[in-house]
């Protein structure tokens, strides 16, 4: 019972602190994991610059963050490879999909993505509270 009460108080403190309230006002965050569905290297290479420009524009807008690239992409089988992962901020899953479905790799069926809800940025909440003291 003691652990339940302590855990509940901890959860409530996260929900009601100012940093979390500020984060909740932004948008929900989803992890985006891209997988190539085409093994056509020419198709990929001919559209890579457009996809990169679209990704960069979303990053500059603050819509996506923390972009990770698979460094083994040079030698992997493109049809089975996860190459790009990042976080996207959107109102909900459908809003995130609307943004992602406009990207070149989706339109030209070069790659597909999966969305995973991740919630709010917990450690930022703790960091913000530490800095205030």
C-alpha positions in Angstrom: 0.0 0.0 0.0 2.9 2.4 0.9 4.4 1.9 -2.6 1.1 2.6 -4.2 0.6 5.9 -2.3 4.2 7.0 -3.1 3.8 6.0 -6.8 0.5 7.8 -7.0 2.0 11.0 -5.4 4.9 10.9 -7.8 2.6 10.5 -10.8 0.4 13.4 -9.6 3.4 15.6 -9.2 4.4 14.9 -12.8 0.9 15.7 -14.0 0.5 19.0 -12.2 4.0 20.6 -12.4 4.4 23.6 -14.7 6.9 21.9 -17.0 4.6 19.0 -17.8 1.6 21.4 -18.3 3.7 23.3 -20.8 4.7 20.1 -22.6 1.1 18.9 -22.7 0.0 22.2 -24.3 2.4 21.5 -27.2 1.3 18.2 -28.8 1.5 14.5 -28.4 4.8 12.9 -29.4 5.1 9.8 -31.5 8.2 7.8 -32.5 8.3 7.4 -36.3 10.2 4.3 -37.6 10.7 4.2 -41.4 11.3 1.0 -43.4 12.1 0.8 -47.1 9.5 -1.1 -49.1 11.3 -0.6 -52.4 14.7 -2.2 -53.1 15.0 0.0 -56.3 18.2 1.9 -55.5 17.7 4.3 -58.4 14.2 5.2 -57.2 15.6 5.8 -53.7 18.6 7.8 -54.8 16.5 9.9 -57.2 14.1 10.9 -54.5 16.5 11.1 -51.5 17.2 14.8 -51.8 13.4 15.6 -51.8 12.8 13.4 -48.8 15.8 15.0 -46.9 14.6 18.5 -47.7 11.1 17.7 -46.4 12.5 16.1 -43.3 14.7 19.2 -42.7 11.8 21.5 -43.2 9.7 19.6 -40.6 12.7 19.8 -38.2 13.1 23.5 -38.7 9.3 24.0 -37.9 9.7 22.0 -34.7 7.4 19.3 -35.9 10.0 16.6 -35.8 13.0 16.1 -33.5 15.9 13.8 -32.7 16.4 12.3 -36.2 18.5 9.1 -36.1 20.0 7.4 -39.2 21.1 3.8 -39.5 24.8 3.8 -40.1 24.7 0.3 -41.6 22.5 1.5 -44.5 25.3 1.3 -47.0 25.5 -2.5 -46.8 22.1 -3.6 -45.7 19.3 -5.1 -47.8 17.2 -2.0 -48.5 14.0 -3.9 -48.5 14.5 -5.0 -44.9 16.2 -2.1 -43.4 15.2 0.5 -40.9 17.0 3.6 -42.0 15.4 6.7 -40.3 13.8 7.1 -36.9 12.6 10.3 -35.3 10.0 11.8 -33.1 7.0 13.8 -34.4 4.8 16.1 -32.5 1.1 16.1 -33.6 -2.3 16.5 -32.0 -3.0 12.8 -32.5 -2.0 9.8 -34.6 -4.2 10.9 -37.5 -2.6 14.3 -37.6 0.9 12.8 -37.6 -0.1 10.5 -40.5 -1.5 13.5 -42.5 2.0 15.1 -42.3 3.9 11.9 -43.0 1.7 10.9 -45.9 2.7 14.0 -47.8 6.4 13.0 -47.8 8.0 11.8 -51.1 8.9 8.4 -49.8 5.3 7.7 -48.9 3.8 9.2 -52.1 6.2 7.2 -54.3 5.9 4.0 -52.2 9.6 4.0 -51.4 9.2 3.6 -47.7 6.5 3.2 -45.1 6.5 4.2 -41.4 5.1 3.1 -38.1 3.9 5.4 -35.4 4.4 4.6 -31.7 3.0 6.9 -29.1 5.6 7.9 -26.5 3.8 10.5 -24.3 5.4 13.5 -22.7 9.1 14.2 -22.1 9.5 13.1 -18.5 13.2 13.8 -18.0 12.7 17.4 -19.3 10.1 17.8 -16.6 12.6 16.8 -14.0 15.4 18.9 -15.5 13.1 22.0 -15.6 12.2 21.5 -11.9 15.8 21.2 -10.9 16.8 24.4 -12.7 14.1 26.4 -11.0 15.4 25.6 -7.5 
